[in-house]
């Protein structure tokens, strides 16, 4: 799966990581946390599988968010 990984602290304090499309950001303190990385990669996989349509569904559908 194609993704771009960056270790950064530029996110809200309560987040350890995030994914936007194929970009993944993880706090440097969690650099060795394989579970967090694989969790974010799974979000990227969903994004690629739906060709970005999942982003639109997330915004407009409460059922999709559940």
Steps between C-alpha positions, in 0.01 A plus 500: 500500500632843408525747788718785618611497865616804697595523868366830629357669807277734300163354600263546794639388838250215532610330174785252464461474123277582206446415135376722219465329163839321463684723750569368851627713786621346826649668806874429541428359848301219330762426233539135610126434548427249222135470606440872444678490164296202379181666625573810290603288201158332520335842463717564194398160357134593538567832327672332204237225479223759466712736284438777751123456502519390865605856592178636352288231666660576836397864471138441391396171663467427872450130421834485316682651801368224725 
